[in-house]
Amino acid sequence: MLDGDRKSIEPMAGRLTAIDPPEKDYVQALQQFINQSNWEDSLVQENMRQRIGRICRRRGRRMPNG
């Protein structure tokens, strides 16, 4: 979502308030978005597999089988 060390809700919400005044409850909004969204797991997994593959190829490494 945005650069940062942790990808949990609170740090992401904190980064949002840094670019947009904290008039909104970003923690609650992100929790609702994550919990109530209908995620298609296979699409998310395929996207991550492709991203990891590109990174491995750039670094001259083989992708682990899985």
N, C-alpha and C positions, 0 to 999 in steps of 0.2 A: 504494500500500500504506500508507505512512505519509508524513506531511509531510517534506520534505527537498529539497535542491537536486538531488541525483543519484538516479537510479533504478537504479543498478547494484547487484549483489549485496552487496558489502562495506558500502556505506553503509546499505542496508536492514537488514542483519544487525546493524550497530552500533546502529541505532535500536531493534531488537528487544531487544538486551541492556540497553538503558536502561530498559525497562519490565519485563523479566523477567531475573532473575539469570542470568549466563552459564554455566549448568550444561550447556547444550547447544551444539553446534557449529552455530550458525545459518547460517554461510557455507555449509557443506557441505549442510545441510538445504535451503536455498534453491536452491543449484545443482542438487541432485537434483530438486527440485520443478519447476524451470523446464526442465531438460533431459529429464526423463523423462515429463513430462505430455504427453498427447495433445491439442494445441491445435488447435482448428478455426479456421484463419486467417480465414475469411470472417466468422465471428461476432465475432471480436475487431475486425476492420476495421470492421464495421457499427456496433459499439458505440462505437468511437472517432469515426466519422463523425457519429453522433448527438450525442455529447458536444460535439464541436467546433461542430456546428450550433447547439446551445443557447447556447454561449458567444458565437458570432458574433451570434445574434439579440439576446441581452441587450445586446451592445455596439453594436447597430445597424449591423452589417456584413453584407455578403453572403458567403456561403460560396463558396470557390473551387470551380470545376467540376473534376471528376476522377473 
